[in-house]
Amino acid sequence: MDPEAILARKKQLESQYGPWSTPVYLGQGIVTSDEPDKSMGTRTRKIVQIVKDIARRPLEELRILDLASLEGQYSLEFADRGAQVVGIEGREANVIKARFAQEVLELDNVIFHADDVRNLSVEKYGTFDIVLCLGIHYHLDVPDVFTFLEQVAAVCLDFAVIDTHINLETAEEVEYQGLRYQGRHVLEHRAGTSPERRQANIWASLDNPHSFWFNLNSLLQLASQVGFSSIYECHIPIWQNMTKDRIVLLAMKGEREFGFSFREKKELLDPGP
Ligand SMILES: C[S@@+](CC[C@H](N)C(=O)[O-])C[C@H]1O[C@@H](n2cnc3c(N)ncnc32)[C@H](O)[C@@H]1O
């Protein structure tokens, strides 16, 4: 597409769906948004670095799921680097913008679905080497956040990158499947907010008036409970201007190890006197 045609179509989409909220690079010097990236690119760098360092396979061999893909920023980044990417995003306007960028960038290895991430399942979307769970589960409330994270683990073959707010304040307790989790309810939409206003508030949940933010220990307990075998926090690369209540976790979907194997083997080798 020539630059004039790109800009004309971008303008038309903006008049229909509102301005872009994120800077997506469309090539030929065109960016979707003039809004400065608060992290100055360091968040994208962090996510890409984690995926490359941990996967240790060429991106071309990886199937990646990007949950709540917004305007396609991360999906397009990984597709541009050769991965097979599926983005799922609940707001139709975001999906239309992401598909436009995909067309401009001539990427046929990414597909965007307009869907609620609460519909995620292996039956519907298959499995993925890597799941990007960035900025989404803290928009869900209980009990959906529990079933959602179960599905994240179910579709994930290798690892998930979980970028999230955590609760640092006084905690409430909720129960799921007989276990207790600490966290706090956070307002997403005031009572009486119309469905149209909820749709338009793109940094909020799709419909639920509250979400639930876990305490770190409870989130780790839950991630382990749903099937991740080990979990790490990523400190470097630094994401500039990351808030104090935010963390980036790496949740591995390995084979669970059990203790005592060394002792058993030792006894086999050396049965003693
Ligand atoms: C804070 S943004 C995060 C976007 C992106 N993943 C990132 O980290 O930059 C939250 C996104 O989640 C989407 N979203 C919120 N609730 C959703 C749901 N239940 N299903 C699908 N998308 C949802 C919003 O439309 C928005 O695009």
The ligand as an ORCA input file, in Angstrom:
! r2SCAN-3c Opt
* xyz 0 1
  C      -4.687     -3.181     29.630
  S      -5.087     -3.666     27.991
  C      -3.760     -4.804     27.683
  C      -3.505     -4.986     26.213
  C      -2.262     -5.808     25.851
  N      -2.424     -7.207     26.162
  C      -1.040     -5.254     26.524
  O      -0.594     -5.843     27.514
  O      -0.533     -4.221     26.080
  C      -6.459     -4.729     28.264
  C      -7.040     -5.302     26.985
  O      -7.897     -6.380     27.350
  C      -9.065     -6.343     26.575
  N     -10.052     -7.099     27.351
  C     -10.524     -6.823     28.583
  N     -11.335     -7.810     29.000
  C     -11.375     -8.731     27.999
  C     -12.016     -9.980     27.830
  N     -12.798    -10.484     28.788
  N     -11.821    -10.642     26.677
  C     -11.026    -10.141     25.710
  N     -10.388     -8.969     25.804
  C     -10.550     -8.275     26.951
  C      -9.334     -4.871     26.394
  O     -10.186     -4.615     25.313
  C      -7.911     -4.364     26.172
  O      -7.549     -4.497     24.822
*
